[in-house]
């Protein structure tokens, strides 16, 4: 397994710049750093964007609704999307281009959710916001221009939240038709997997970053046995919606993403696991530099489209 040439060039450039590590920064500075390092490329064209607020468990939750090109006012399937960023950084703007691409590629009306961040709002605040948003969007689907099946998705921490919301919806509804899990965090504070050791340092996301995110998001170690924090430890995954799980070969989270896909498969859930061997964590947001990233985003969007079109 070899690191992609474009990825290697990017990592060499970042190393030469001697940028501070996330865990060396206060959360507000880390958030600013994430925005300054975004390399997604130019804004992708989109049919329409709407920003709005809905009521949440602790104040309003901001949403951004993406209508695909040429869709106009048509009623469309929906994809509720939770952004990544270790539960500490990231927002609607950091994932704007990715959501545009997912909307255009899937033919869905994508609704991105701006949940509360740690450490100001530790676990389970993010879960509570994402769950409240999922229920609200499903209950008011027609107001969003959504008709038919609704999928849930996210990258990294957002993949964790998407998996958790799918597990919660299994018990309580609403019906979720599909899960798009992009290099998801599936365990926090659990046994270290081989990929965490192999890719501990030098591949964008690092072991110390994950330890910092975990401390920020869930400072109370007693809570780390909660499946709403670590969806991989849930006892029963049967009956969950079909899933598409994307992982990256040089990602510390590679093995826990695969472990979740394997556990879904063992529980009888239809799952597609695609590993991109030469890629690093976060590569979906590097479309401007890495051709393989554009290919991966398109494949994920196509998987959502195919799954929702197959829904009765």
C-alpha positions in Angstrom: 0.0 0.0 0.0 1.6 3.3 -1.2 0.6 6.8 -0.3 -1.0 8.7 -3.2 1.6 11.0 -4.9 -0.7 14.0 -4.6 -1.3 13.2 -0.9 2.4 12.9 -0.2 3.1 16.3 -1.8 0.4 17.9 0.3 1.7 16.3 3.5 5.3 17.4 2.7 4.0 20.9 2.1 2.2 20.9 5.4 5.3 19.6 7.2 7.5 22.3 5.7 5.1 25.0 6.8 5.5 23.8 10.4 1.9 24.5 11.2 0.8 24.0 14.9 -0.9 20.8 15.8 -4.6 21.0 16.7 -4.0 19.8 20.2 -1.6 22.6 20.7 -4.3 25.2 20.1 -7.3 26.4 22.1 -10.6 25.2 20.5 -11.4 28.6 18.9 -8.0 28.8 17.3 -8.3 25.2 16.1 -11.6 26.0 14.5 -10.0 29.0 12.7 -7.0 26.8 11.6 -9.4 24.2 10.1 -11.0 26.8 7.9 -7.7 28.2 6.8 -6.4 24.8 5.8 -9.4 23.8 3.7 -8.5 22.7 0.3 -11.8 21.5 -1.2 -11.4 23.7 -4.3 -13.7 26.3 -5.8 -17.3 26.4 -4.8 -19.3 23.8 -6.8 -22.4 25.2 -8.5 -25.6 24.4 -6.8 -29.3 25.0 -7.6 -30.2 26.8 -4.4 -29.0 27.2 -0.8 -31.3 28.2 2.1 -30.2 28.9 5.7 -32.7 28.5 8.5 -33.1 27.7 12.1 -35.2 25.0 13.9 -35.9 24.6 17.6 -33.4 22.3 19.4 -33.0 21.0 22.9 -30.9 24.0 24.0 -31.8 26.8 21.6 -32.0 27.0 17.8 -30.2 24.6 15.5 -28.9 26.1 12.3 -29.5 24.2 9.1 -28.4 24.7 5.5 -30.5 23.2 2.7 -29.0 22.4 -0.7 -31.1 21.9 -3.8 -29.3 20.2 -6.7 -28.8 21.9 -10.0 -31.8 21.8 -12.3 -34.1 20.5 -9.5 -35.9 23.8 -9.0 -38.9 23.3 -6.8 -39.3 19.6 -7.4 -39.9 17.3 -4.4 -36.8 15.2 -3.8 -35.5 12.5 -1.5 -33.5 13.8 1.4 -30.0 13.4 2.9 -29.5 14.8 6.4 -25.7 15.5 6.8 -23.6 15.9 9.9 -20.2 17.6 9.4 -16.9 16.2 10.8 -14.3 17.9 12.9 -13.8 15.7 16.0 -16.9 17.2 17.7 -14.8 20.3 18.4 -14.2 22.0 15.1 -16.1 22.2 11.8 -19.3 23.9 10.8 -21.7 24.5 7.9 -19.0 26.4 6.0 -16.2 23.9 6.3 -18.4 21.3 4.6 -20.3 23.5 2.2 -18.5 22.3 -0.9 -18.9 18.6 0.0 -22.6 19.1 0.6 -23.0 20.8 -2.7 -21.3 17.8 -4.4 -23.4 15.3 -2.5 -26.6 17.1 -3.5 -25.8 17.3 -7.1 -24.4 13.7 -7.3 -27.2 12.1 -5.3 -30.1 14.1 -6.6 -31.2 14.6 -3.0 -32.1 17.7 -1.1 -29.3 17.8 1.4 -29.9 19.3 4.8 -26.7 20.0 6.8 -26.9 20.3 10.5 -24.9 22.7 12.7 -24.8 20.9 16.0 -23.3 22.2 19.3 -19.5 21.7 19.7 -17.3 20.6 22.5 -15.7 21.5 24.9 -18.3 24.2 25.5 -21.0 21.6 24.9 -19.7 18.1 25.7 -21.3 14.8 25.0 -24.2 14.2 24.6 -25.0 17.7 23.3 -24.0 16.9 19.7 -26.1 13.7 19.7 -29.1 15.6 21.2 -28.9 18.2 18.5 -28.5 15.8 15.6 -31.3 13.6 16.9 -33.7 16.6 17.3 -32.8 17.8 13.8 -33.4 14.4 12.3 -36.8 14.1 13.9 -37.8 17.7 12.9 -36.7 17.3 9.3 -38.6 14.0 9.0 -41.7 15.5 10.6 -41.6 18.6 8.4 -40.2 16.9 5.3 -42.6 18.6 2.8 -41.6 22.0 4.1 -38.0 21.2 3.1 -39.1 20.0 -0.4 -38.4 16.4 0.6 -40.7 13.6 -0.4 -39.9 9.9 -0.2 -37.0 8.2 1.5 -34.5 10.1 3.8 -30.9 9.1 4.3 -28.5 10.1 7.0 -24.8 10.8 6.5 -21.6 12.4 7.8 -17.9 12.3 7.7 -15.5 11.5 10.7 -17.3 12.8 13.8 -20.3 13.4 11.6 -20.2 9.7 10.5 -20.3 8.8 14.2 -23.3 11.0 14.7 -25.0 9.6 11.6 -24.5 6.0 12.8 -25.8 6.9 16.3 -28.9 8.6 14.9 -29.6 5.6 12.7 -29.4 3.4 15.8 -31.7 5.7 17.8 -34.2 5.8 14.9 -34.3 2.0 14.7 -36.0 2.0 18.1 -38.1 5.2 17.9 -38.4 6.2 14.2 -38.4 8.1 11.9 -37.5 5.6 9.2 -34.1 6.2 7.8 -33.5 4.5 4.4 -29.7 4.6 4.1 -26.5 5.5 6.0 -23.5 7.2 4.3 -20.6 6.9 6.7 -17.4 8.6 5.5 -14.3 7.5 7.5 -16.5 7.4 10.7 -15.4 7.5 14.3 -17.0 4.4 15.7 -15.3 4.1 19.1 -13.9 6.7 21.5 -11.7 5.5 24.3 -11.9 1.9 23.3 -9.1 -0.6 22.6 -6.6 0.8 20.1 -6.8 -0.8 16.7 -3.8 -1.5 14.4 -4.5 1.4 12.1 -4.3 3.8 15.0 -0.8 2.6 15.7 0.3 2.3 12.1 -0.9 5.8 11.2 -0.4 7.5 14.6 1.7 10.4 13.2 2.2 12.3 10.0 -1.0 11.5 8.1 -3.1 14.6 8.8 -5.3 13.1 11.5 -3.0 11.8 14.3 -3.4 9.7 17.4 -2.8 12.8 19.6 -5.5 14.7 17.7 -8.0 11.9 18.5 -7.0 11.8 22.1 -7.5 15.6 22.3 -10.9 15.3 20.6 -11.9 12.6 23.0 -10.9 14.7 26.0 -12.8 17.7 24.7 -16.0 15.8 23.7 -16.2 13.3 26.5 -14.1 14.4 29.5 -16.0 12.0 31.8 -14.5 8.5 31.2 -17.5 6.9 32.9 -19.6 7.9 29.9 -17.3 6.1 27.3 -19.3 2.9 27.5 -22.3 4.6 26.0 -23.1 3.4 22.4 -24.3 7.0 21.7 -20.6 7.9 22.0 -19.2 4.7 20.4 -21.7 3.1 18.0 -19.4 0.1 17.5 -20.1 -1.2 21.0 -23.9 -1.3 20.5 -25.0 -4.9 21.1 -27.5 -5.3 18.3 -27.1 -3.7 14.9 -29.8 -5.8 13.2 -32.5 -3.9 11.5 -30.4 -0.9 10.7 -30.7 0.8 7.3 -28.3 -0.3 4.5 -24.9 1.5 4.7 -22.0 2.7 2.6 -18.8 3.0 4.6 -15.8 4.7 3.1 -12.4 4.4 4.7 -8.8 5.5 3.9 -5.7 3.4 4.0 -3.5 5.9 5.9 -6.2 6.9 8.4 -5.9 6.1 12.1 -9.7 5.4 11.9 -9.5 2.9 9.1 -9.9 -0.2 11.2 -12.8 1.1 13.3 -14.7 2.1 10.2 -14.1 -1.4 8.7 -15.0 -3.0 12.1 -18.4 -1.2 12.0 -19.0 -2.3 8.4 -18.1 -5.9 9.4 -20.4 -5.8 12.4 -23.3 -4.4 10.3 -22.7 -7.2 7.8 -22.7 -9.8 10.5 -26.0 -8.5 11.8 -27.6 -8.9 8.3 -27.5 -5.3 7.3 -26.7 -4.7 3.6 -23.4 -2.8 3.6 -20.8 -1.7 1.1 -17.3 -1.0 2.4 -14.9 0.9 0.1 -11.4 1.5 1.2 -9.2 4.0 -0.6 -5.7 2.6 0.1 -3.5 5.6 -0.8 -5.7 8.2 1.0 -5.7 10.0 4.3 -8.4 11.0 6.7 -10.3 14.0 5.5 -9.5 13.4 1.8 -13.1 13.9 0.7 -12.6 17.6 1.5 -9.4 17.8 -0.7 -11.1 17.6 -4.1 -9.2 20.7 -5.2 -5.9 18.8 -5.1 -6.5 15.1 -5.2 -8.3 13.5 -8.2 -9.1 10.4 -6.2 -11.1 12.6 -3.8 -13.4 13.7 -6.6 -13.9 10.1 -7.6 -14.7 9.1 -4.0 -17.2 11.9 -3.4 -18.9 11.0 -6.7 -19.1 7.3 -5.8 -20.6 8.0 -2.4 -23.2 10.3 -3.9 -24.0 7.7 -6.5 -24.5 5.1 -3.7 -27.0 7.3 -2.0 -28.9 7.9 -5.3 -29.0 4.2 -6.1 -30.2 3.3 -2.6 -33.0 5.9 -2.4 -34.1 5.2 -6.0 -34.5 1.5 -5.0 -36.8 2.4 -2.1 -40.5 1.7 -2.7 
